[in-house]
Amino acid sequence: MDRYEKIIYWSEENNRFIAEVPELPGCMADGETEIEALENVSIIISEWIETAEITGREIPVPSGKLMYA
């Protein structure tokens, strides 16, 4: 299990739950339920990190806590 912070919210525009990972720019996924959004974003986190490794992009260390509210 990754340790990156995830923010989940309901999107009226998309009529779906959105899960974002603030520490990984552009890393987000959606789902019909909060659980589905979390499951989907876990896959996207793995793909984000894999792509970063391939391209030599820096991979942020998970802070594990909310930095702002």
SULTADA-V110137 format. One line per field, one symbol per residue. psi: psi as a letter, one per 20 degrees, with the letter a starting at -180 (. if undefined). A space follows every 10 residues. Layout:
# SULTADA-V110137
psi = ???
This chain:
# SULTADA-V110137
psi = prjqpppprp ohgilrqppq nhinpjorrr rhrggggggh hhghgghggg ggggijqpoq pphjqpir.
